[in-house]
Amino acid sequence: MKEKWETALLNEVDEGIILLNQSGLVEIFNQRACFITGVGREATRPHPAGNILPGDVVIIADTMVGHDDGGLRPEDLSCLGIDVTGLVQGDAALAVGRYRSPEVKGVFKHIRRNSVNELDALKTTFEGVSISAEIDPLRQWVAIATQGERFAMNYVFSLGHLVVLDGETLDVKFYQDAGYTVRKESIAALLKGEPFYAKGTPFPVIGKHISEILEENRLLKDIERCLEERTGYFEKAYYELNKRPVLCTFKPIEENGRYLLKVYDLSNVEMLIRERNQWIKVMTRAHAERYPEELKQEMRSIIGNSPAIQRVRYLIYRASQTRSTVLLTGESGTGKTLIAREIHNLTFSEEDQPFISVNCSAIPIHLFESELFGYIKGAFTGAERTGKKGLFELAENGTLFLDEIGELPPEMQVKLLHALQSKAFYKVGATTPTQVNVRIIAATNKNLLSEIKQKNFREDLYYRINGFPIEIPPLRRRKSDLYPLIDNFLEQLPTHIGGRPKALTGDALEQILRYDWPGNIRELENILELAYNMAEGDYIGEDDLLIPEGSTDMMTLKGYLENQEKAYIEQQLEASKFSVQETLKALGLSKTAFYEKVKKYGILLRPDEF
C-alpha cells in the first residue's frame, strides 16, 4: 500500500524524478520524466517494430538538417531519389521518395538556413498518394499528413520529423513521435537501416543504464562523472534533454547510496520567449527592411533584437549615409563608444581611416586647447621642438569622437563651435588656421537642453552638434536583449581572461532578469566577469552574482508585450504624422482592431482623427 502511495505521489509532482543506483541503473522513472524524455507515452496509433525497407515511401520534414535528426548529412537523403545539390547542414528540408529505389524520382523542397519565417509546405501526390509536409516556425510545430492521417509534433529548437509508408500497401508503417532521440530512432539512424520500436507497448526503462536512455550530451557526461566520483553533484544546472531546455539537479541520497536526478522542463518558458521574439520580429520588420541585409551582418557588435535596439541599428545606418554631426545620448554604460565606432566603420570603406576618441572629462582644462588643436614649435615653455598635432588633425579624413561633450569647459565650447562651423582651427601659438576634413560624433549622458537652461552649455553649439541625434535606450527598457548579451559575454570570457566555458543556473538567470541594471551593459559585463571568476565549477550560481540591492520587479511577458505594442503603435503614428490610414497600413491592422488598441492603451490621437 505504501509503495502505491509513493508511486502516485511521485507521478503528481511537476518535476521529472529519476532514481539511479550506484551503477547508474534506473530504479524509478516517474510520469513527468516519461513526458520530458518522451518514453512511456501511450501511442495514439500503434504499429509493430521493424525497419525501413527498399521501396517504402519515406516522408521527411526537417527544420534544421543535422541538428535534431541524428546528425543527418545532406547526402543521406539521396537514398530517396532526390537531388540534394546546394543543401547544407542547418538548412530546412521537405522530402518524399521511395527508399533505395533509384528508378523512382523523389520530390524535394529546399529552404535556406534562417529563411523559414512563415508556414512553409510541400504538397504533392506521390505514387497516387496525397502527401503534405509542413513547417510552422511561428507556432513551432511540424506536421506530415497522408492517407487521411495527420502526424504533428511541437518543437523548441529544431525537429526532424519522419513518416514511413509500406512500399506495397502504402499504409502507415512508422511515424516519428516524442522520445525518438531516447529510442535511437532519428532520421539518420533509420535511413541507415537501424530498427524502430513498436508503438503501443511501453518503452522499457527500469533496469536500464542511464546511458541507454539519455542521448550522448553534456548532461549524460556530467551524470557519469558524478557517478564515478561518488561524491559529485550539481544543482539547477541548465541542459538540453531530448531537445528540450531543462534545469537539472543530480545528487546522492546518503541514506541508501542511490542518486536522485530531478528534471524541470523549461520548454513552455522557451516557447513563450520564442513567440515573443517572433512578435517583435514582425513588429519591427518595417524598420529592419529599410537597410541592406549585408549591413545587418556588419553590425554584429550591436547585440539584441528588441524594437529599441532595432531602431538604433536603423539610425546607425542612416547616420553612416550622411556627414552630419551625430549626437549620441544615453545613460552611462549603454555603449555609445561602440555605436560611434559602428557609424565610423560604415561611413568609411577604407580600414586605415582614423577613429580618434577623446574623453572630454578626462583632459585637464589647461591642456585642453593644445590637446584638441595642437601647437607649433616654441608655443610655450616645455613645448616639443617640432610642435605637436592635436586630436583634430590626427583625425583628418576620419572620425573625431568627442565623448562626454557635456563636460567640455565653457571657454572651449566657443572654440569648438568655431572649428565645427569653419572646418578650421588655430593651433596654440599659430597665426594661420589649419583646415581639416573630419567627421564629428559627439556623445553625452547629460540632458544638454537642461544644461543650456543652467548656462552650462552653449545653445548654438548644441544645435551645431545635434545634426543627427541618436538616443541609446537603457538596458532596463530592452530586457529581452539580456539573453543574447549574456550568451555573448559568457562565450567571450574564456578567451579574454582564460578558463573553461561556464553557464548560468536558472536561479542566476532569474536574478539577472529581476535587476534593473542602472549601470547598463557595462555593469552587466563587469558583474558577469566577476561571477565567472567567483564560480568554482562549470556553472555560475545565484551566490556568484554580486548584484547590488535594487529593483527586483520583473514585468510579466504579457505586460512586456503590451508595452512594446503600445510603444510601436505610438511610433508609427508619429512617423505618419498621425495619419490613421497610413498607420493602419504600416501596422497591418483593421480599423476596428486599431481603435480597440487605442482605447486599451490610452493612446492619444489628434481630435480630427476620431
ABEGO torsion letter per residue (X at the ends): XAAAAAAAAAAABABBBBBBBAAGBBABBBAAAAAAAGBGBBBABBBBBEBBBBGBBBBBBBABBGAAAGGBBAAAAAAAGBBABGBBBGBBBBBBBBBGBAABBBBBBBBBBGABABBBBBBBBBGGBBBBBBBBAAAGBBBBBBGGBBBBBBBAABBBBBBBBBAAAGBBABBBBBGAAAAGABAAAAAAGBBBBBBGBBBBABGBBAAAABBBBAAAAAAAAAAAAGABBBBGBBBBBGGBBBBBBBBBBAAAGBBBBBBBBAAAAAAAAAAAAAAAAAAAAAAAAABBAAAAAAAAABBEABAAAAAAAAAAAAAAABABBBBBBEBBGAGAAAAAAAAAAAABABAABBBBBBBAAABBAAAAAAAAAEBBBGABBGBBAAEBBBAAAAABGBBBBBBGAAABBAAAAAAAAAAAAAGBBBBBGBABBBBBBBBBBBBBABBAAAAAAAGABBAAAAAAAAABBBBBBBAAABAAAAAAAAAAAAAAAAAAAEEBBBBBBAAAAAAAAABAGAAEAAAAAAAAAAAAAABABABBBAAABBBBBBBABBBBAAAAAAAAAAAAAAAAAAAAGGBAAAAAAAAGBBAAAAAAAAAAAGBBBBAAAX
